[in-house]
Amino acid sequence: MREAVRRAIKIIQRHRFVVEAEAKMGKDGVLNDVVTVADREAQEMYLRMIRENFPHYGVLAEEDELRIPGGGLYLTVDPLDGTRAYARRQSTGVGTMIALSDGREVISAYVGDALTSEVYGYRPDSERVYRLNRFEQAIRIWYEAKPLKDSYILLREDPWTYRLDARTLATQYFRGIDVEGGSIGLSFARLWKREVGAILLGPGFDTPWDSTPVQGISKKLGFVSLEVRPNGQVEMVDPLPPCSVAPREAEVLIVHRDNLAELDLAHPLFRGSQ
């Protein structure tokens, strides 16, 4: 799996400055997304390696929403995470991801940064998450929570697009707001590295290829998910890895379990989010 991520990174880098993109249907059924030659080549490479090494496993891959049935275990593949950032030739926010799941837990997962060649992930039966550089030097990620007031909260959308008052949330509990699009896997990598203290996801869609790897690595490192529903109800959830594209109605705050005591979930800020 890790070698597949390495090869995908090389494919993405090879096409980086000559991006051939075409429009494709987004998750909401609107023609507002893009696919590139690098997406397709990287996915084909992943599928070749899966057929050679895991011939009995199923596959859930992003391009064409590919589904290959298997014998219980399956791999999720996001060949190019952050395609629109890639099509804009951004210098950040472009990744690639793969994960292994049985539908109940994420057995192994790897997230690659296509521009720095760093890879984050863990092997089956391991409690350790590693960050590897382009020379295969591995550093274990030890997550030690620091006070939220010393950290920024990362948003994937503009603050005013959330039902929850994100600006008040940031003022009340955090040092400030950081807004970043592009690869969701690399947004979460910033959380794993303690560059930010939490991530707030707005309503949208959960997909096997986006959600499975970040759920797996985040859970290994001790992060939890708080759903803030439209009626103001707040609940800690432990979602199963999604097996299909599913709408996400709630806003979700991802924070480390050691920081939970700093949040007053009975605060009107949360209760008045509808």
C-alpha positions as a LaTeX table, in Angstrom:
\begin{tabular}{lrrr}
\hline
Residue & $x$ (\AA) & $y$ (\AA) & $z$ (\AA) \\
\hline
Met1 & 0.00 & 0.00 & 0.00 \\
Arg2 & 2.78 & 2.40 & 0.90 \\
Glu3 & 4.65 & 1.62 & $-2.31$ \\
Ala4 & 1.46 & 2.28 & $-4.29$ \\
Val5 & 1.25 & 5.73 & $-2.69$ \\
Arg6 & 4.89 & 6.37 & $-3.63$ \\
Arg7 & 4.20 & 5.45 & $-7.25$ \\
Ala8 & 1.07 & 7.61 & $-7.35$ \\
Ile9 & 3.11 & 10.56 & $-6.09$ \\
Lys10 & 5.57 & 10.12 & $-8.97$ \\
Ile11 & 2.73 & 10.02 & $-11.51$ \\
Ile12 & 1.17 & 13.19 & $-10.10$ \\
Gln13 & 4.51 & 15.00 & $-10.06$ \\
Arg14 & 5.24 & 13.98 & $-13.66$ \\
His15 & 2.07 & 15.66 & $-14.92$ \\
Arg16 & 2.21 & 18.62 & $-12.55$ \\
Phe17 & 3.05 & 21.43 & $-15.00$ \\
Val18 & 1.15 & 20.07 & $-18.00$ \\
Val19 & $-2.28$ & 19.47 & $-16.49$ \\
Glu20 & $-4.87$ & 18.02 & $-18.86$ \\
Ala21 & $-8.23$ & 18.40 & $-17.14$ \\
Glu22 & $-11.85$ & 17.84 & $-18.10$ \\
Ala23 & $-15.10$ & 18.53 & $-16.29$ \\
Lys24 & $-16.87$ & 15.76 & $-14.40$ \\
Met25 & $-20.00$ & 15.39 & $-12.30$ \\
Gly26 & $-19.61$ & 16.35 & $-8.65$ \\
Lys27 & $-21.08$ & 14.45 & $-5.69$ \\
Asp28 & $-24.14$ & 16.72 & $-5.78$ \\
Gly29 & $-24.93$ & 15.78 & $-9.39$ \\
Val30 & $-23.69$ & 19.09 & $-10.82$ \\
Leu31 & $-20.96$ & 19.33 & $-13.45$ \\
Asn32 & $-18.66$ & 21.28 & $-11.11$ \\
Asp33 & $-15.67$ & 18.97 & $-10.58$ \\
Val34 & $-12.63$ & 18.08 & $-12.68$ \\
Val35 & $-10.60$ & 14.99 & $-13.51$ \\
Thr36 & $-7.08$ & 14.97 & $-14.93$ \\
Val37 & $-4.82$ & 12.55 & $-16.76$ \\
Ala38 & $-2.90$ & 12.17 & $-13.49$ \\
Asp39 & $-6.10$ & 11.04 & $-11.67$ \\
Arg40 & $-6.71$ & 8.34 & $-14.25$ \\
Glu41 & $-3.10$ & 7.15 & $-14.53$ \\
Ala42 & $-2.69$ & 6.99 & $-10.76$ \\
Gln43 & $-5.93$ & 5.02 & $-10.35$ \\
Glu44 & $-4.89$ & 2.56 & $-13.05$ \\
Met45 & $-1.58$ & 2.03 & $-11.25$ \\
Tyr46 & $-3.35$ & 1.43 & $-7.92$ \\
Leu47 & $-5.65$ & $-1.12$ & $-9.57$ \\
Arg48 & $-2.73$ & $-2.98$ & $-11.16$ \\
Met49 & $-0.95$ & $-3.25$ & $-7.82$ \\
Ile50 & $-4.14$ & $-4.34$ & $-6.04$ \\
Arg51 & $-4.77$ & $-7.07$ & $-8.63$ \\
Glu52 & $-1.17$ & $-8.30$ & $-8.25$ \\
Asn53 & $-0.97$ & $-8.19$ & $-4.45$ \\
Phe54 & $-4.56$ & $-8.37$ & $-3.16$ \\
Pro55 & $-6.50$ & $-10.21$ & $-5.90$ \\
His56 & $-9.37$ & $-11.23$ & $-3.59$ \\
Tyr57 & $-9.96$ & $-7.79$ & $-2.05$ \\
Gly58 & $-12.71$ & $-5.44$ & $-3.15$ \\
Val59 & $-12.02$ & $-1.91$ & $-4.37$ \\
Leu60 & $-13.86$ & 1.39 & $-3.92$ \\
Ala61 & $-12.12$ & 4.05 & $-6.02$ \\
Glu62 & $-13.04$ & 7.63 & $-6.82$ \\
Glu63 & $-12.81$ & 7.87 & $-10.60$ \\
Asp64 & $-16.05$ & 6.63 & $-12.17$ \\
Glu65 & $-17.00$ & 5.64 & $-8.59$ \\
Leu66 & $-15.43$ & 2.27 & $-9.33$ \\
Arg67 & $-16.73$ & $-0.67$ & $-7.27$ \\
Ile68 & $-15.09$ & $-4.10$ & $-7.46$ \\
Pro69 & $-16.66$ & $-6.66$ & $-5.11$ \\
Gly70 & $-14.38$ & $-8.73$ & $-2.88$ \\
Gly71 & $-14.34$ & $-11.25$ & $-0.10$ \\
Gly72 & $-15.00$ & $-8.99$ & 2.90 \\
Leu73 & $-11.87$ & $-6.84$ & 2.91 \\
Tyr74 & $-11.68$ & $-3.92$ & 0.51 \\
Leu75 & $-9.36$ & $-1.07$ & $-0.40$ \\
Thr76 & $-10.42$ & 2.53 & $-0.89$ \\
Val77 & $-8.45$ & 4.58 & $-3.42$ \\
Asp78 & $-8.31$ & 8.33 & $-3.91$ \\
Pro79 & $-5.74$ & 8.55 & $-6.72$ \\
Leu80 & $-5.45$ & 12.34 & $-6.59$ \\
Asp81 & $-6.86$ & 14.09 & $-3.55$ \\
Gly82 & $-7.28$ & 17.80 & $-4.27$ \\
Thr83 & $-7.76$ & 17.68 & $-8.05$ \\
Arg84 & $-9.02$ & 21.25 & $-8.36$ \\
Ala85 & $-5.97$ & 22.52 & $-6.46$ \\
Tyr86 & $-3.82$ & 20.42 & $-8.80$ \\
Ala87 & $-5.56$ & 21.81 & $-11.89$ \\
Arg88 & $-4.81$ & 25.33 & $-10.59$ \\
Arg89 & $-1.12$ & 24.25 & $-10.21$ \\
Gln90 & $-1.14$ & 25.07 & $-6.50$ \\
Ser91 & 2.03 & 24.38 & $-4.52$ \\
Thr92 & 0.06 & 22.85 & $-1.63$ \\
Gly93 & $-3.02$ & 20.73 & $-1.05$ \\
Val94 & $-2.42$ & 17.87 & $-3.50$ \\
Gly95 & $-2.32$ & 14.31 & $-2.19$ \\
Thr96 & $-3.15$ & 10.66 & $-2.78$ \\
Met97 & $-4.67$ & 8.10 & $-0.40$ \\
Ile98 & $-5.34$ & 4.41 & 0.10 \\
Ala99 & $-6.93$ & 2.49 & 2.99 \\
Leu100 & $-7.81$ & $-1.09$ & 3.88 \\
Ser101 & $-11.06$ & $-1.79$ & 5.71 \\
Asp102 & $-13.47$ & $-4.57$ & 6.60 \\
Gly103 & $-16.44$ & $-2.18$ & 6.83 \\
Arg104 & $-16.14$ & $-1.87$ & 10.62 \\
Glu105 & $-12.62$ & $-0.59$ & 11.18 \\
Val106 & $-9.81$ & 0.89 & 9.12 \\
Ile107 & $-7.10$ & $-1.78$ & 9.21 \\
Ser108 & $-4.39$ & 0.24 & 7.47 \\
Ala109 & $-4.19$ & 3.63 & 5.79 \\
Tyr110 & $-1.68$ & 5.84 & 3.97 \\
Val111 & $-1.92$ & 9.49 & 2.93 \\
Gly112 & 0.72 & 10.92 & 0.60 \\
Asp113 & 1.65 & 14.54 & $-0.02$ \\
Ala114 & 2.24 & 14.63 & $-3.77$ \\
Leu115 & 4.35 & 17.80 & $-3.62$ \\
Thr116 & 6.65 & 17.06 & $-0.65$ \\
Ser117 & 6.66 & 13.25 & $-1.15$ \\
Glu118 & 5.86 & 12.75 & 2.56 \\
Val119 & 3.66 & 9.80 & 3.51 \\
Tyr120 & 1.58 & 9.36 & 6.68 \\
Gly121 & 0.10 & 6.06 & 7.79 \\
Tyr122 & 0.14 & 2.82 & 9.71 \\
Arg123 & 0.38 & $-0.89$ & 8.96 \\
Pro124 & $-2.16$ & $-3.56$ & 9.98 \\
Asp125 & $-2.05$ & $-4.56$ & 13.66 \\
Ser126 & 0.03 & $-1.50$ & 14.53 \\
Glu127 & $-0.85$ & 1.21 & 17.03 \\
Arg128 & 1.87 & 3.47 & 15.64 \\
Val129 & 1.42 & 6.14 & 12.99 \\
Tyr130 & 4.48 & 7.24 & 11.06 \\
Arg131 & 5.48 & 10.20 & 8.93 \\
Leu132 & 7.98 & 9.21 & 6.23 \\
Asn133 & 10.02 & 11.54 & 4.08 \\
Arg134 & 11.08 & 10.98 & 0.48 \\
Phe135 & 14.14 & 9.05 & 1.65 \\
Glu136 & 12.04 & 6.53 & 3.62 \\
Gln137 & 13.18 & 7.97 & 6.93 \\
Ala138 & 10.35 & 7.36 & 9.40 \\
Ile139 & 9.34 & 9.47 & 12.38 \\
Arg140 & 6.62 & 8.24 & 14.70 \\
Ile141 & 3.86 & 10.79 & 15.21 \\
Trp142 & 3.43 & 11.31 & 18.95 \\
Tyr143 & 0.39 & 13.48 & 19.48 \\
Glu144 & 0.52 & 15.53 & 22.67 \\
Ala145 & $-2.40$ & 17.91 & 22.86 \\
Lys146 & $-1.69$ & 21.55 & 23.58 \\
Pro147 & $-4.35$ & 24.00 & 24.83 \\
Leu148 & $-6.89$ & 24.93 & 22.17 \\
Lys149 & $-6.34$ & 28.60 & 23.00 \\
Asp150 & $-2.81$ & 28.17 & 21.64 \\
Ser151 & $-4.07$ & 26.57 & 18.42 \\
Tyr152 & $-6.00$ & 27.56 & 15.31 \\
Ile153 & $-9.14$ & 25.82 & 14.12 \\
Leu154 & $-9.00$ & 24.77 & 10.48 \\
Leu155 & $-12.06$ & 25.31 & 8.29 \\
Arg156 & $-12.54$ & 23.79 & 4.85 \\
Glu157 & $-15.00$ & 26.52 & 3.84 \\
Asp158 & $-15.41$ & 30.25 & 4.48 \\
Pro159 & $-16.53$ & 30.91 & 8.09 \\
Trp160 & $-19.91$ & 32.39 & 7.11 \\
Thr161 & $-20.99$ & 29.25 & 5.23 \\
Tyr162 & $-21.41$ & 27.22 & 8.45 \\
Arg163 & $-24.59$ & 27.03 & 10.50 \\
Leu164 & $-22.42$ & 26.97 & 13.59 \\
Asp165 & $-20.96$ & 30.43 & 14.25 \\
Ala166 & $-17.40$ & 29.49 & 13.36 \\
Arg167 & $-16.00$ & 32.93 & 14.15 \\
Thr168 & $-17.45$ & 32.91 & 17.67 \\
Leu169 & $-16.28$ & 29.33 & 18.14 \\
Ala170 & $-12.75$ & 30.37 & 17.19 \\
Thr171 & $-12.84$ & 33.42 & 19.48 \\
Gln172 & $-14.26$ & 31.45 & 22.40 \\
Tyr173 & $-11.97$ & 28.43 & 22.33 \\
Phe174 & $-9.14$ & 28.90 & 19.81 \\
Arg175 & $-6.39$ & 31.31 & 18.86 \\
Gly176 & $-8.04$ & 32.01 & 15.51 \\
Ile177 & $-9.17$ & 30.57 & 12.19 \\
Asp178 & $-7.21$ & 29.01 & 9.36 \\
Val179 & $-9.08$ & 28.30 & 6.11 \\
Glu180 & $-7.72$ & 25.73 & 3.65 \\
Gly181 & $-9.16$ & 23.80 & 0.72 \\
Gly182 & $-7.49$ & 21.25 & $-1.50$ \\
Ser183 & $-6.68$ & 17.75 & $-0.27$ \\
Ile184 & $-8.75$ & 16.71 & 2.74 \\
Gly185 & $-6.07$ & 14.17 & 3.64 \\
Leu186 & $-3.43$ & 16.89 & 3.90 \\
Ser187 & $-5.79$ & 19.14 & 5.89 \\
Phe188 & $-5.98$ & 16.32 & 8.41 \\
Ala189 & $-2.19$ & 15.88 & 8.26 \\
Arg190 & $-1.92$ & 19.41 & 9.62 \\
Leu191 & $-4.04$ & 18.27 & 12.56 \\
Trp192 & $-1.90$ & 15.16 & 13.13 \\
Lys193 & 1.24 & 17.35 & 13.12 \\
Arg194 & $-0.33$ & 19.83 & 15.60 \\
Glu195 & $-0.20$ & 22.73 & 13.14 \\
Val196 & $-3.90$ & 23.24 & 14.00 \\
Gly197 & $-5.89$ & 22.13 & 17.05 \\
Ala198 & $-9.17$ & 21.06 & 15.41 \\
Ile199 & $-10.99$ & 20.79 & 12.09 \\
Leu200 & $-14.58$ & 21.86 & 11.47 \\
Leu201 & $-16.27$ & 20.14 & 8.51 \\
Gly202 & $-19.45$ & 21.58 & 7.10 \\
Pro203 & $-22.39$ & 19.66 & 5.64 \\
Gly204 & $-21.40$ & 17.84 & 2.50 \\
Phe205 & $-20.66$ & 14.28 & 1.48 \\
Asp206 & $-18.73$ & 11.42 & 3.04 \\
Thr207 & $-17.06$ & 9.10 & 0.54 \\
Pro208 & $-15.12$ & 5.87 & 1.01 \\
Trp209 & $-11.96$ & 7.27 & $-0.64$ \\
Asp210 & $-11.95$ & 10.58 & 1.28 \\
Ser211 & $-13.25$ & 9.53 & 4.68 \\
Thr212 & $-11.75$ & 6.07 & 5.29 \\
Pro213 & $-8.02$ & 6.95 & 5.44 \\
Val214 & $-8.46$ & 10.12 & 7.51 \\
Gln215 & $-10.82$ & 8.35 & 9.91 \\
Gly216 & $-8.33$ & 5.53 & 10.39 \\
Ile217 & $-5.26$ & 7.67 & 11.08 \\
Ser218 & $-7.17$ & 10.19 & 13.22 \\
Lys219 & $-8.62$ & 7.46 & 15.42 \\
Lys220 & $-5.17$ & 5.88 & 15.90 \\
Leu221 & $-3.90$ & 9.22 & 17.18 \\
Gly222 & $-6.78$ & 9.76 & 19.61 \\
Phe223 & $-9.01$ & 12.20 & 17.76 \\
Val224 & $-12.79$ & 12.14 & 18.21 \\
Ser225 & $-15.69$ & 13.51 & 16.16 \\
Leu226 & $-18.44$ & 15.73 & 17.54 \\
Glu227 & $-21.55$ & 16.08 & 15.38 \\
Val228 & $-23.30$ & 19.45 & 15.66 \\
Arg229 & $-26.71$ & 18.78 & 14.15 \\
Pro230 & $-29.10$ & 21.32 & 12.62 \\
Asn231 & $-31.31$ & 21.19 & 15.74 \\
Gly232 & $-28.34$ & 22.13 & 17.95 \\
Gln233 & $-27.84$ & 18.64 & 19.39 \\
Val234 & $-24.17$ & 17.77 & 19.92 \\
Glu235 & $-23.07$ & 14.15 & 20.08 \\
Met236 & $-19.76$ & 12.33 & 20.01 \\
Val237 & $-19.83$ & 9.77 & 17.20 \\
Asp238 & $-17.63$ & 6.92 & 16.03 \\
Pro239 & $-18.73$ & 6.55 & 12.40 \\
Leu240 & $-18.18$ & 3.39 & 10.42 \\
Pro241 & $-16.07$ & 3.72 & 7.27 \\
Pro242 & $-18.55$ & 4.68 & 4.51 \\
Cys243 & $-19.11$ & 2.12 & 1.76 \\
Ser244 & $-20.81$ & 4.58 & $-0.60$ \\
Val245 & $-21.19$ & 8.31 & $-1.18$ \\
Ala246 & $-23.49$ & 9.58 & 1.58 \\
Pro247 & $-24.72$ & 13.09 & 2.45 \\
Arg248 & $-23.46$ & 14.56 & 5.72 \\
Glu249 & $-26.13$ & 16.79 & 7.23 \\
Ala250 & $-24.33$ & 17.66 & 10.45 \\
Glu251 & $-21.30$ & 19.84 & 10.94 \\
Val252 & $-18.47$ & 17.83 & 12.47 \\
Leu253 & $-15.80$ & 19.10 & 14.84 \\
Ile254 & $-12.72$ & 16.86 & 15.00 \\
Val255 & $-10.62$ & 17.42 & 18.10 \\
His256 & $-8.27$ & 15.38 & 20.28 \\
Arg257 & $-9.84$ & 13.54 & 23.20 \\
Asp258 & $-7.39$ & 15.27 & 25.59 \\
Asn259 & $-8.88$ & 18.66 & 24.61 \\
Leu260 & $-12.53$ & 17.74 & 25.15 \\
Ala261 & $-12.59$ & 19.15 & 28.68 \\
Glu262 & $-11.84$ & 22.60 & 27.25 \\
Leu263 & $-15.10$ & 22.65 & 25.26 \\
Asp264 & $-18.40$ & 23.55 & 26.91 \\
Leu265 & $-20.83$ & 21.66 & 24.70 \\
Ala266 & $-23.78$ & 23.12 & 26.65 \\
His267 & $-22.70$ & 26.62 & 25.59 \\
Pro268 & $-25.39$ & 28.52 & 23.61 \\
Leu269 & $-22.89$ & 28.70 & 20.77 \\
Phe270 & $-23.53$ & 25.01 & 20.08 \\
Arg271 & $-27.17$ & 24.89 & 21.10 \\
Gly272 & $-28.02$ & 27.85 & 18.92 \\
Ser273 & $-26.41$ & 26.48 & 15.76 \\
Gln274 & $-29.66$ & 25.80 & 13.90 \\
\hline
\end{tabular}
